[in-house]
Amino acid sequence: MLAIYARLSNEDEESNSIDNQIKEGKAYASLNSYKESDVIIYDEGEGVKGSTPIDNRPELLRMVNDIKSGKIKLIWMRKQNRVSRKNIILEEFLKLIIDYNVMIFFGDRGLLDLSLPATKMTIQIMGAVDEYAPNAQSLETKKALLINAKEGKVWGTIPYGYNRDDDKKAIEDDYEGDIIRRIFKESLAGSGTMAIAMGLNTDKIPTKSQRMAINAYKSKKVKSTRVTRDKTTNEKVVTDKKDIKWVGGTVYDILNNKWYIGIRSYDGVEYNVIPPIVSKKLFYDVKDNFKKNSNATGKKVTYRYLLKGLLKCEKCGRNYNGARKYNSTNTPSKYLDNYYMCSGKKSINHMCDNNAISITMIESFIIKHLFKSKDLLKYLKNIDKYDDGLQALQDDLIKLKAQLKEETNKGKNLAEIIVNKGITSNERFIEMLNTTDNNIKTINSKIEATSHRIDARENANRVKNYQTQLDEYNDNWNFEQYKEAVNNIIESVKIRGGISPNETKKKVYFILKINYKGFDEYSMFITSRPYKTWYWKSKIYTEPTAEDIEEDNELFKYLHKQKTGEDITIPKGEHHKISDWYDNAGDDVELTKEDILDFD
């Protein structure tokens, strides 16, 4: 596989844009006969400095992990400094690609074989040059900033509540200053950070980003969008700054920022050079209030969640997190709260509407499905038996070897022409020979990667892995034993909830897609409250009721849209069952009273 890595820092010129980098990388891939499926793009996005460590760059870290797994054998980057301007980071990256026998192509230096000492030395020298310039500039910049800090001058994005005057000194922003005082007073009165944030949003108080987007500060023009990465899916998220709302974390940071009592910290030293917005008494009363609230919460209760890290929301891609709260009243119910819920529900900026599902019932279902039913073993064996993925890889290997033979013969013929005709000065022939040599190296890399995948597929013990967990199972397992076994079998569980639009009684249903370790295929289960029956890919009735028919039709329309991308209208009186789309993978899972497990 060919990796294309792109990064753009704030200091880079527009010509270095992410789009331009990726276009050049794709052009290189096309020139060297890479199919689109053989190329992986690692887009780090904008605003990522070259001095950022590898572990703090999600896309570079993903590429490193793919290199270690044997997936990547050739890397394309526009320039060497896309890796880093810091030699220590560059050295770490060079060692990695040397250890894993990976070739690298820099747009300004060509294809490099770092196993050659001279090549590595050249890269190290150029890396030192790349590092020197920003370091020298940084030293001078720090001196200037220290002087500015002592004089009360400000730069960059300054905290909410402040603006800057013509001398670049901080002054209170009349509008935002009142909002800061409101936040501190509400906190002292007992409001939590989330409640304060929601109140500001309700009153349509603009955030710092919103005011920057409308140029409320009359400063230099700023970008109207903000590019970040989703912590759960690692996907790039582009947000319009006008849509950025107040969140609890922002309020918390304001309540702990000493700027608001006139203290500005720079390089570890505090300077009383900022005009205060709130009194020191109010500031420290709020901090004392935080401590009192923290002490009043009592001992933290640690709950056990069997499926933590496995449940994913199919609507927004975020994790489903567990929430438990014991019932302290005398009512028979054990819990006030007992559910897995999409983390997007707690986000002011996202507010996912996917439904929550009972912890006790979904965990009991998973345990019965994995360990008490024999249908899953039969299902996985059947998938393994008819898997054609291995044959596809073997076909690719045959084609690659044929391409290698063709390129090798072409190279021999060109070399003979050059030698026999004595045309070593002809640039066109030399370029053709170099291109052929590069093609041979690329094809060899593909052959090695494909062979590695074939070996991994042939030696895969995916059914044996499940069989081992099944053989070791017993009813006396504790929570940790269950959790380890479940994580050894399941890759992920995607959840989508919905409501069947019945006029008399709305019915909540769930569709679960379970991915097993080592398998691309998944099992789909459908259930509804009270979660007693979990239908495996189809729902069958002997005599369906009108409510059953309506629910089936709604589920059918959803699955049709998911599979074809098109909406469908079902005429009145028709009954479309899920089984019209899917056959049963195995028997439905029925939960009895004896199957219900509660780890808390």
RONUNU-145212 format. One record per atom (N, C-alpha, C, CB): y, x, z. Coordinates in steps of 0.1 Angstrom, whole numbers, plus 5000, padded with zeros to 4 digits. Glycine has a CB too. Layout:
# residues N
YXZ...
# end
This chain:
# residues 600
498850085000500050005000501350095000500049905012502350044993503650114993504550045003504250114979505250125011506150065021507550095016505950125035508449995017509850015014510649985027510349915002511350085031512050075044513550075041511750185054514349975046515749965044516449945057516049845034517550015058518450005071519850025067517950105081520749955074522149965072522949965085522749845063523650075088524450085100525850035097524450225106526650015108527949965106528850065099528649935120528450195099529350305093529050315078529150435100527950255073527550285059528450205050526050235057528550265037529350205027528650085021529650305016529349995015528849875009527749894999529949785003527950014991526950044981525550064987527350164973525450095000524250115006523549995011524350215018524049875007523649745012522149735012524249635004521649645021520149625022519649575009519849515033520349485002519949434989519749544979520849324984520749634978520649744969519449834972521949824969519249864984518149954988516849884984518149975003516649764987515349694984515249684969515349554990516249654961516149654946515749784941517549614940516249894946515850024941514450054945516750134947514050014957512650034961511649954952512449994976512049834949511149754940511049814926511649604940512249864921512249934908511250044908513649974904511250124919510350234920508850184920510550324933508650084927507250024928506849974914507249904938507749914907507349864893507149974884508449774888507950084885507750204876506450264878508950294878505950254891504650324894503550224895504850394907503650114888502550014886502049954898501450084879502849934908502449864920502649714918503349914933501649634921501849494921502649444933500449424921503149324932503949274943503149264956504549134940501849234955500949224966500649354973499649154962500949464966500749604971501949664978500249694960503049584979504249634984504649564997505449624974504949635008505449575020506849615022504549605032507749525024509149555027509449545042510149455019510049655047510449655061511949655061509849785068512549545063513949525063514549525077514349385056515149635081515649655095516949575097515849805098517649545086518849465087520049545089518649365099521149485092522449545093522749585107523549465087523649685109524149715122523149795131524449595129522149855125521149935132521450075130519649895128521850145141522150285139520950375137522950335152521250495130520150585128519750655141520550685118520550655151520150715164519250635172521450755171519050505168518250415176516750465176518350265170516150475187514750525188513750425180514250535202512650485176511750405167511250285175510550495164510950295188510450175195511450065196510050215209512750095194513749985194514149935181515050045202513449975170513649925157512449845153513950045147512449715154511249635151510549665138511549495152511349675127510749695114510149835112511749675103510849935117510350075117509050085125511350175121509050025137507950025145506749955139508249965159507049845132505949775125505349865114506449645119506249935107505750025096504850135102506950085088505350195114504550295121503150245124505250345133503050125129501750065133500950045121501949935141501550005110500749985097500250125092501649915086501050225094500650365090499450405098501750465092499450375111498350415120497050345117498750395134497250215112496050135108495450175095496449985109496150265087495650305074496150215063494150305074497050125066497450025055498450095046498149905062499350185051500350245043500050385039501750245050500150425026499850555022501050625014498650565013502050545011503250595005504450515010503150584989505550585013506750525018507950555009507150585033508750455006509950474998511150445007510050384986512150545007513450525013514550575004513550595027515650515005516750554996517250694999517950454997517350725012517750865016517050895029519250865018516951025031516351075043516951025056516351235043518351005056518950965068518750815071520450985067517950745062517550605066516550615078516850535054515850725079514950745091515850765103513950865089516650865103517550895114518451005111516750915127519551015118520451125117520151215129521951085117519251175138518851255150517551335147518651165162517651465148516451545145515251515153516751695147515451475166514251445175513551325170514751425189514251225164513651105159512951145145514650995157513651225137513151265124511851335126514151345117511851435136510651515139509451425143510851615150509751325151508651235155508051155143509251135165508951115134508451045122507651135113509650975115508251255111507551345102506151385107508351475100505951405120504651435126503651325123504751465141504151195124503351085122502751075108504050955125503651095098503251075084502351205080504451065075502551315086501751435083500351405089502351565089500251355101498951335108498151235101499251285123498851135094498051025088498051045072498650895091498451165068498351195054499151095045496851205050500351065048501150975041502151045033501850875051502351005020503351065012504650985014502951064996505851055011507150985012508051015001507851025026508750914996509650934985511050894990509250844973511950994989513350974992514150964979513951095001514950864977515650844964516450964960516450724965516951034970517851154966517051284966518951164976515751284969514951404969513551394962514751454983513151274958511951264951510751244960511751374941509551254954508251244961507951374968507151204951507651364981507451484989506151484996508551495000505451594995504251615002504451705014503151684992504551645026504951715038503851805044505451615048502651805037501651895042502052035037500251855036502952045028503452175023504552235033503952175009504352345039505352405049506752405043504852535054506952455031508252465025508952335024508152535011508252225021508852095019509252045033507851995013508452065043508752015057510052095062507552035066510052225059511252305064512552255057510952455060512452225044513652175037514152045044513352145022513251955047513551825053514251855067512351735055513651945074514151975088515652035087513252075095515852115077517152175075518152065072517152285064517851985062518751875058518951775070518151805046517851755078518051675090519051725100516651655097519051855101520051925110521451905105519652075112521551915092522951885086523351745088522851925071522451645086522751505088523151485103521551425085522551555112522851535126524151595130521751585135524551715124525651785129526951705127525751925121527151655115528451585111528751475121528351535097527851375124528251275133528451325147527251165133527651425151527751485165529151545167526651585168529651625157530951685158532051575159531151775146531851475150532851365150532851285163532651275139531651265169531451195181532151265193529951175184532151395193532751475204534251445204532451625203534851455192536251435191536651285195536751465177535751195190536051055193535951025208534950965186535051085215534951065229536151115237533651135235536751225232537951275239539051175237538251415233539151125225540251035222540150905230540351005207538850855231538650725238538850745253537150685236538550855259538750885273540250875276538251015277541050935267542550925269543050785268543251015258542550705258542850565257542450485269542250515244541250515274540850435286541750455298539350475289542150575300543050605311544450535309543250755313544850515297546150455294546050305293546650515281544750255295544650105294544550055280545750045301544350135270544150095257542750045254544550205246542549955245541149895243540849905228541149745248539549895225539149905211537849825210538850055207537449805198536249725195536349575200535049785203535249515203535249375207535449375222533949305204536549315227536849315241536349185247538349335243536149175261535649055267536448935265535549085282535748825265536348685264537448675275535348575266538648625271539748615281540848705278539248635295540548805269541548905266541948925252541149045272543148965249543549005236544149145237544548895230544749195226545449325227546849315222544649435219547849395228549149385223549449495212550149405235550649515208550949605197550649745201552449595193550649775214550249915219548749935221551049945231548049835217546549835218546149825233545949955212546949765242546549755256546149605258547749785265545149595267544649465270545649365277543349475279545749245272546549145278545749015279547849115269546148925288545348805290545648715278545648735303544548655273544748545262544948415270543448545253546048355267546448235275545348125275547748175270544748095263543747995262542448035269543447965247541948155266540648195272540748235286540248325264541948275291542148305305541848185314543548355308542348065309542047935317540547905317542847825310539847935306538447915305537648005315537847935291538148125316537548225326537648165340538148365324538848125343539148075357538247945360540548045359538047865349537247745351535847785354537247655338535247885347533947935348533647975363533548045338534648065368534448115382534548005392535548215384535447905390535547795400534347705400536847715397533747675388532647595387531447665394532347555373531347795392530247865398530347865413530248015393531547885418531747885433531347745438533147925436531647645430531347505435529847475435532147405426529047565429527647545430526947515416527347425438527647515405527047495392526347615388528147455382525147595382524447715376524947755363522947675375524547875358525147925346524747845334524548065344523547785333523247695322524047565322521747665323524247515334525047385335526447415331525047335350527047535335528447565331528447575316528847695337527447645310527447665295527347535288526247755291526547445293526347315286527647225287525247235292528347245299529647175300530747225291530147195314530747355288531647415279531347365265531647575279530047355261529747305248530047165246528147325246529847085257530146945257531646925254529746875270532447005261533946995259534447065247534647055271533547115238533847185226534747305228534547085216534547385238535247505241534647615232535147545256535447675223534947775214534547905221535947805203533447965216532948085221533748205215531448105218533548325219534148445214533948455199533748575221532648435195532248445181532948335173530748435180533048215178533648115170535148145168533547975178535848195178537248225177537448345168537848255191536548445168536548555158536448505144535548655162535548405142535248355129536448285123534048265129537248225131538448155126539748245127538748025133539448375131540548475132541648435142541148495118541148385153542148345164542848465170541348265175542348585168543048695174543948775164541948795179543948725151544748785141544548935140546248755143543248975141542849115140542349135126541849155151541649245124541049275111539949165108540449415110539749145096538749045092537349075096538849025076536648985102535249005106534248925098535148975122533048965099531948895091531848755097530648975091531548655089531448515093530048495099531748425082529048585096527648565101527248675110526748555089526248655118525648755126524148765123525848715141523648885121522248905118521448955130522048995106520448885134519648935146518148915142519948855159517248955151515848935149515248845160515049065149514448745156513848655165512848735174513148535158512948725187512048805196510648765195512548795210510348645191508948595190508348625177508948445193509048595166508448605152508848735146508848495144509848805151510348925145511048905131509249035144511348785128511948755115513448765116511548615111514048805105515548815105516148675106516048885092517148665115517848535117519348555114517648475131519848475104521248485100521948365106521448485085522948385115523648275122525048275118523448285137525548155114527048145112527748145126527348005105528748235127529348255140530048125145530448365138530448035135531047915140530047825147531547845128528747855146527647775152527147835165526547755142527647945169527248015181527747945194527548165182526947895202527347815214527247895227526447695215527847835237527747905250526247895255528647835260525848005262524448005268524648055282523448085260523648035290523648075304523848225306522448035311523248305297523348445298524748495297522448515288525448435287526848475285527748445297527448405273527548325303528248285315527948385327527948145320526648425328526248515339526948645337524748535339527048695325527648825322529148825326527548865307529848705323531248695326531448705341531748555321530548635349530648625363530448765370529748525369529848855363529548985368530449105362528149025366531449065354532249165347533549195355532549115333533649315359534849355367536149365359534549495373536049345346537349335338538249225344537049305323537549115349538349005353539049025366537448885354538849135373539649165385540449295382538749185398540549335369541449445365540749575365542549455374539449585366538749715366537949735353537749725378538249845346537649885334536850015336538649895322535550015332534750135334534550205321533350095341534750335321534450415309533850545313535750445301532650575307531950705310531650715325532750825304531350605331530950615346532150615355530150735348533350615350534550615359535250485358535450735356535750425369536450305369537950325369536050215381538650245361540150265360540750125362540550315346541750115371542449995374543649975364543049985388543349945352544349945341544349815333544050055331543549715337543449585330544149475338541949555327544849395332545449275340544449185344546549205331544349155358543249065363543548925359543149075378542448845357542448705354542148625367541548665343541148675375540848605388541048695399539348555387541248645411541448725423540148795427541948645435540248905434539048975439538248885449539449105446539048805457538348725466537448625459539348645475537948555448537148465441535948535434538048395430536148655428535148725422533948755431535648855416534348815443533248855452532648735460533748955462533448625461532848505467531748445458533948395469532048455445530948405435529748495436531548415420529948625437528748715438527948695451529248865438528648665462528048635474527248505473529048625486527848405465527148285463525848305456528048185455525848395446524548425439523548475449524848535428523848555458522948615468522348505476523548725476523248415481522748305489521748215482523948215494522148185469521148105461519848165459521848065448519948305457518648375455517848375468519048525451518448395479517648395492517148255495518548445503517748155490517348015494516147975485518447925492515848045475514748005466513348015472514748075453513248105483511948125489511048215481511247995492509848225485508848315479508548255465507648325487508548345455508248315442506748285440508648415432506448165434505048135432504548175418504847975433503448255418502948295405501848205401502348445407502048145389501048055384500148125373501647925377499048075371498048135361498048045349496648155368498248105337498248035325497248105316499648035318496148035313495048085305495448125291493947985305496348045285496648065271498048125269496647925264498548195279499848265277499748365266500248335291500748365257500848465246500048415234500348595251499248315235498348265224498948145217496948235228499648065224500147935219501447955212500347835230501547905199502747925191503147785186502548025179504447765185505047645180505047655165506447615185504347555158504347555144505647515137503247465138506547455145507847405140508847525139508347295148508947595150509947705150509447845152510947675162508147855155507547985155507548055169508148075146508247985179508348045192507148025200509547995199507048095212505948085221505947945228505848195230504747895231504647785241504447855254503447685237505347825264505247875278504747765287506547935282504147815298503647715308504647685318502447775315504647555323505547515334504747425344506747435328504647475356504047395367504947375378502747475372504847255384505647225396504847135405507047165393504447175417503647095426504446975431503047175437503746865433504246745439504246755454503546615434505346755460505446765475505446635482506646855479505446525474505546385480504146345484506146285470503946235489502646185493501946105482502846095506502446105470501846035459500546115455502746015447499546045449498346105445498446215435497346005440499446215427499646315416499746455422500846275407499046545416499046685421500346755416497846765416500746725404501946795398503046705394501446865385504246755395505446685389505546735375506746725397505246865373505246925359503947005357506547015357503346985346502147055343501947055327500946985350502647145320502547145306502847275300503447035300502447295288502847405279503947345270501747475271505147415270506247365262506847475253507347315272507347445241507947535232509147595239508347465219509247735239510447795245511747765238510247945245511647715226512847665219513547545225512547645205512847475233513347355240514447395250512247275247514347515255515247565266516447645260514547645276516447655246517547725240518647635235516947815228519847665239520947575235521147585220522247615243520947705214521247725200520147665191521447865197518947635197517847595188517347455191516647695189516947435204516547295208515447245199517747205208514247305199513147265191512647125197511947365192512247035188511846905193510246885193512446795184509546995193508046985193507646945207507447125190506546875208506146805220505446905230505246695217505546875243504846955253503446895255505546955267502446985259501046935260500546975274500246995249499646895279499146925293498347055294498146805296498747135304498047265306496547245309498747345318496347155318494947135323494047085311494947025334494546995303493646945293493447035281494246815288494447105277494247205266493447325270495647245260493647375282492747485287491347435288493347535300491147315293489747265295489047255281489747135302489847205271489347185258488947325252490347115249489847425253489547555247488247615253490747655250488147595266486947655272485647585267487047645288485747455266484547385261484247415247484747225263485347425238485147455224484547595222486547455217485047695230484547835228483147855235485547925234482947805247481747845254480747745257482247895267481047615256480047515260479547445247480647415269480147455236479747395224479147505215480847315217478047475208477447575199477947555185475947555199478747455182479247435168480047555163480047305168480847615172481747725167480947835162482647765179479847875168479047985164478547955150477848015174478047835148477547795135478647795124476847655135479847755128480947745119481347895114482147675126481447985124481948125121480848195112482148195134479548165115478548225107478648185093477148195113478948055091479047995078480148055070479147845079481348075077482448145070482048285066483648145080481448355075481048495072480148505061480448555085479248405060478248405049478848395035477148295051479848305034480448275021481748345019480548125020482048445027483348515025483348595012483548615038484348575004484448644991485548754991484648554980486148775003487148875004486649015002487748865018485449045006484949175004484749204989483549195011484249104982484049124967485349144960483248994962486349074964487649094958488149244960488748994964487949294972488349434975487549534966488149464990486249504965485449594957485849584942483949554959486249464937486649454924487949534922486949304920488849534932490149614931489849754931491049574943488849804938488449944938487949994925487449974949487149904918486649944905487849954895485649834900488849864896489949874887490849994889490849744888490950024902491750144906491150274901491950154921489850284902489150404897489250414882487650394901489250304875489450304860490850354857489150164854491850304865493250344862493350494865494150274872492650544876492750684879492150774868491950714892491050724862490450804851491350804839489050734847492050694836492950684825494150784827493450544823494750774839495950864842495551014842496550824855494351044847493851184847493651234833492451194855493151154824492951194810494251214803492051094802495251124806496551134801497251264805497451014805497051294818497651424823497051544816497451424838495751544814495051654808495651674794493551634808495751564786496251574773497651624772496151434766498551574781499851624781499951774784500751544791499151814794499151954798498652044786498151974810497652004779497152074768498252084757495852014762498951974754500051984744501052074748500651834742501452074761502552164765502152304764502952124780500952334768500452474768500252524753499152494776499452444745499152484732500352494722498152384726501252404724502452404715503552494721502952264714503452534733504452624739505752554740504652744730505752424745506952344746507352324761506852214739507252434769507552414783508952384786507152544790509852404776511252374779511652234775512152474771510652154769510952024765510951924777509951974755512151884781512351804793511551674793513851774796511451614781510851484779509351494783510951424765508651604778507251624781507051654795506651734772507951734801507751774815507951654824508851884819508851564820509051444828507851354827510351364823507251344815506051254814504951314822505651254799504751444822503751504830503951474845503651654827505151494850505551464864505251324868506951504867505551224858505351084861503851054862505950994850503051124853501651104854501051164867500951174842501551274871501051334884501351244896501751474886502551184895502951094906502050964906504451054905501750914894500850794892499550824898500750754878499050944895497650984900497750994916497251124895498751044922498851044936498950904942500151134941499750824935499850684940498450614939500850604932497750624928496450554926495450604937495950574912495550744939494650794949494950734963494750954950496150714966496550654979496050514979498050654980496150434968495650304968494150294970496050234955493450394963491950404964491550424979491450514955492250524985491950554999492150435008492750665004493250365006493550245014492550135012495050195011492250104999491250004996489850035001491149984981489450165000488150205006488150185021487950355002489250215027489350195042489150055046490750245047489849955038489749815040488249765038490649735032487649825028486249785025485349825036485749845012485549955041484750005052484949915064485050145055486149875067486449795079485749655077487949775081485849605065485249465063483649475064485649415049483149585058481649595059481149625073481149705050481949695081481549725094482049625105481949865098482649515100483249425109482149345116484149325102482349335129481349265138482049135143480849355149482749065135483548955140482648835145484348895129481548805139480648705145479948765157479548665134479548895156478848955168479848965180478449095164481048985177482048985188482048855196483449015183482048745188482048615195480648585202482248495185479548625195478248615201478148685214477148665191478748805215478748885227479448805239479349015225480648755236481348675246480548555250482748635241479848485240479148365243477848405252478648305230477248515249476048555257476448585272475348675251477648645273478048685287478548565295479048795286478848455289479448345296478548285307479848235286479148245318478548165328479548085335477748255338479147975341479947875347480747925359479247755351480348045365480948095377482048195374479948165385482448205361483548295358484848265366483848295343485648365370486948345376487948345365487248455387489248315369490348305359490448435350491648285366490448555356490548675348489448695338490648795358488248655342487148665332487348575321485748645339487748455324488048355313489148405304488348215319490248455310491348495302490948615293492548535311490248705298489848825289488948775278489148925298488048685281487148645270487848555260485948555276488748475264489548385254490348475245490448285262491048575251491848665243491048755234492648755252489748775237488848855228488448775216487648905236488548635217488048545207489148495198487148435213490248455205491248375198492448475194491748265206492948465182494148535177495348455181494048565162495348325178496548245181496148095180497748275172496948015186496847865185498247815181496247805198498347755169499547695165499547545169499847715150500647495174500747355179501847275171500947345194501447155167502547065162502246935168502447065146503246875175503246745180503946645172503746745195503546525174504246415166504146285173503746405152504846185169504746045175504445955164506046005182503345875166502945775156503945655158501445725158504645615148505745515149505245375150506745525138504645335162504145205164505145125171502745205171505445005167506544925173506244885187506844805165504944865190504644815204504344935213503444725203503745035208503345145217503445275210502045125224504345365213504445495206503345585211505845565207502645655202501445735206501745875202500145685200501745975212501946115209500646175205502446185222500646245194499446315189499746465187498846255176498746555186498846695185497946745174498646775198498346835166497546905156497447055161498046895142496347105163496147245167495447325157495347255181495947435153495247535144494847655151496247565132493547675153493047785161492547895151491847745170493248015152492848135145491948225154494048215140490748265148489848345156489948495152488448295154489748585161489848725158488948765147489448805171489548835137488848885126488648785114487448925130489148665116488948565105490348515100488148445111490448505087491648445081491648295082491848485067490448235083490348085083490748035097488948045079491047905098491247855111490547715113492847835113490447675125489947535128491047455131488847535140491047325127492147235130491547115138492747175117492247095149491846985158492946885160491447035172492646765161493646655163493346585176493746565151494346565184494046485197495346405200493746585208495146315209496346235214496046215229496546105206497146175236497046145250496046035252498346115256495146045262495046135273494246255271494646065286494046305258493346425255491946425258494046545262491246315257489846315261488946355248489346175265489446315236488646355224489546445215488346225216488846555210489546645202488746645188489646795208489346585178488746565165488846695157489346445158487646735152487546865145487746835130486246935147489046845125489446835111489246685106488646925103488746595113488646465107488546365119487546445097488946235116488846135126488046015120490346085130487045975127486145875121485945755130484745945118486145635125485945515133484845435127487345435134484245355135483245255130484045135125482145215140484945085134485844975131487245005136485244835138488045075128489345115132490244995135490045205121491045005145492044905148493344925139492444905163494144825140495444835132496244955136496244705133496244985149496945105154496245235149496945105170494945235149494245355143494645375129492745335145494645275121494945285107496345335105494845145100497345285113498745325112498845475115499645245121498145515126498245655130497645745120497545675144496445705114495745785104496745805092494445715099497345695088498245705076499445795078498745565073499945795090501045885094500546035093501645855107499446055099498846195099498546235085497646205108498046145077497646175063498946215055497046055056500046145057501346175050501846315054502346065053501646345067502146475072501246585065502046485087499946575065499046675060499246685045497646645063499446575038499746575024500946655020499846435018502046635028503246705026503046855029504446655036502246885039502047025043501247095032501247035056500347025025499447085015500047095001498147015015500846984998501346984984502847004983501046844978503546984995505046994995505746864990505447104986504946764988505446634983505246524993504846604970506246434994506146315002505246214995507546255005504546125003503746024997503945895004502246064998503945784996504045655002502745585001505145564994502345525012501045455013501245305013500245495026500745235003500945095002500445025014500345034989501044915017500644835029499144785027501544715031498344795037496944755037495944865034496844645027496444975028495545085026495345175038496045175014494145235039493845325050493345455045492645255059494245555048493945695043493545775056495145765036492245815056491745885068491946035066490245855071492046105077492146255076490946315069492246315090489746245070488546295064488646295048487346215068489646215043489846225029490346355024490846115025490946435033491446565030490446675035492846595037489846655047489046755053487746705057489746815066486646785056485346755061485346795075484246815053484346735083484246785097483646925097483246685104484347015105483747145106482647145116484947245111482747055126481647045136481846915144481747175146481046895154481146775162482546775169480046765171483046655171484246645179483946695194484846505179485046745200484846785214485346675223485646925216484346635231484646525241484746585255483546415240485846565262486046615275485546515286487446665278484646555294484246465305484846515318482646465306484646435328485246475341484746615346484846365352483546645343482946775347483546895339481446775345484146865327484646965319486147005324484746925305486746925331488146955335488247065345488846825341489047175341489247285349490747305352488647415342491047345364492447365368492447495376493047245377493047595370493047735376494047745387493347835366494947645389495947645400495647535409497347635395
# end
